[in-house]
Amino acid sequence: MRCQPIRFIVTAVALATATLASSAELTAATEAVERGRHLVLIGHCNNCHTAGYVPANGNVSESRWLMGNPVGWRAKSGTIYASNLRLYVQNMSEQAWIQAMKTVEWRAPMPWWSVRELTTDELSAMYQYIRSLTPAGAPAPSFLPADREPPRPYNQLPDMS
């Protein structure tokens, strides 16, 4: 009979420890998501990857953030569209995201050289934030070669060659 109180105490301590551990993990995850959100904002990701963000002076509901943009960026090499990052990371591991951000040379106007300066922890936080958003929207239009006229409106990049 004396085993019952000891068993109860051991069980209570184990549950309390598990609760504290999961609470700490939840806090860390929440902090990473908030940090990622902040990095998305100060990195100006929404300027291209959120439709209507710039014309609305950033007054776009967060529920529409990072869903891509149907307005292209036309250069002499063709027209590129900012991808739907929610869909881009949907089936991608965090490690694959970090690898892509550190190695891929995206087409203009994507500032891939600046993205490479982000630390692994910063890229991880951005990934956590983007993954926290519900995958929504449609994929961005595909790249159009230079000989194809993009639908209006589009942004014309100057020829800097």
C-alpha positions in Angstrom: 0.0 0.0 0.0 2.9 2.4 0.6 3.8 2.0 -3.1 0.7 3.9 -4.2 1.8 7.3 -2.8 5.3 6.9 -4.2 3.9 5.9 -7.6 1.6 8.9 -7.6 4.5 11.3 -6.7 6.7 9.8 -9.4 3.9 10.1 -12.0 3.2 13.7 -10.9 6.8 14.7 -11.2 7.1 13.0 -14.6 4.0 14.9 -15.9 5.2 18.2 -14.5 8.6 17.7 -16.1 7.0 16.8 -19.4 4.7 19.8 -19.2 7.6 22.2 -18.5 9.7 20.7 -21.3 6.8 21.0 -23.8 6.0 24.5 -22.5 9.7 25.5 -23.1 9.6 24.0 -26.6 6.4 25.8 -27.4 7.9 29.1 -26.2 11.0 28.6 -28.3 8.9 27.7 -31.3 6.7 30.8 -30.8 9.7 33.0 -30.5 11.2 31.6 -33.7 8.0 32.2 -35.6 7.9 35.8 -34.3 11.5 36.4 -35.2 10.8 35.0 -38.7 7.9 37.3 -39.1 10.1 40.2 -38.1 12.8 39.2 -40.6 10.2 38.9 -43.4 9.1 42.4 -42.6 12.5 44.1 -42.4 13.8 42.0 -45.3 10.9 43.4 -47.4 9.9 40.0 -48.6 6.3 41.2 -48.8 7.2 43.9 -51.3 7.4 41.3 -54.1 5.9 38.1 -52.6 2.6 39.7 -51.5 0.2 41.0 -54.1 -0.7 44.7 -53.6 1.6 45.2 -50.6 3.6 48.2 -52.0 0.6 50.1 -53.5 -1.2 49.6 -50.1 1.8 50.9 -48.2 2.1 47.6 -46.4 -1.6 47.7 -45.3 -2.3 44.1 -46.4 -3.8 41.6 -44.1 -1.2 39.1 -42.8 -3.6 36.4 -44.1 -2.5 37.4 -47.6 1.2 37.6 -47.0 3.7 35.7 -49.1 1.1 34.2 -51.5 3.0 35.3 -54.6 2.3 38.0 -57.0 0.7 38.0 -60.5 2.5 41.2 -61.4 5.8 40.3 -63.1 9.2 41.9 -63.3 10.2 42.3 -66.9 13.9 42.5 -67.9 15.7 42.0 -71.2 16.1 38.3 -70.2 12.4 37.8 -69.6 9.7 38.2 -67.0 9.9 36.7 -63.5 7.1 36.5 -60.9 7.6 36.4 -57.2 6.8 32.9 -56.0 4.1 31.9 -53.5 6.4 31.2 -50.6 3.7 29.4 -48.6 3.5 26.8 -51.3 7.2 26.8 -52.0 8.1 25.7 -48.4 5.0 23.4 -48.0 6.8 20.2 -49.0 10.4 21.4 -48.3 12.5 20.6 -45.2 14.1 23.3 -43.2 17.5 22.1 -44.3 16.4 22.3 -48.0 15.1 25.8 -47.5 18.4 26.9 -45.9 20.4 25.2 -48.7 18.3 26.9 -51.4 18.6 30.4 -49.8 22.4 30.0 -49.4 23.1 28.7 -52.9 20.6 29.5 -55.6 21.1 32.5 -57.8 17.6 33.7 -58.5 16.7 35.9 -61.4 16.5 39.7 -61.0 15.1 41.5 -59.1 15.4 38.8 -56.3 18.3 40.0 -54.1 19.8 36.5 -53.6 23.2 38.1 -52.7 21.6 39.7 -49.7 19.6 36.6 -48.7 22.9 34.7 -48.5 24.0 37.1 -45.8 21.3 35.8 -43.4 22.5 33.4 -40.8 21.3 29.9 -40.6 19.3 30.8 -37.5 17.7 33.7 -39.3 16.8 31.5 -42.3 15.4 28.9 -39.9 13.2 31.5 -38.2 11.9 32.7 -41.6 11.2 29.1 -42.5 9.3 28.5 -39.3 7.3 31.7 -39.8 6.4 30.8 -43.4 5.5 27.3 -42.4 3.2 28.7 -39.7 1.1 30.3 -42.4 -1.6 28.2 -44.0 -0.6 27.0 -47.4 -2.9 29.1 -49.6 -3.2 30.6 -53.0 -1.9 29.5 -56.3 1.6 29.1 -57.6 3.0 32.2 -59.2 2.9 32.4 -63.0 5.9 30.8 -64.7 8.9 32.7 -66.1 8.3 34.2 -69.5 11.2 34.3 -72.0 12.1 37.7 -73.4 10.3 37.2 -76.6 6.9 36.8 -74.8 4.9 39.9 -73.8 3.7 39.5 -70.2 0.1 40.4 -69.3 -0.4 43.9 -67.9 0.4 45.3 -65.4 4.0 44.4 -65.0 7.1 46.2 -63.7 9.7 47.1 -66.3 13.3 46.7 -65.0 15.8 49.1 -66.7 18.5 47.6 -68.9 21.6 48.1 -66.8 24.0 46.2 -69.2 
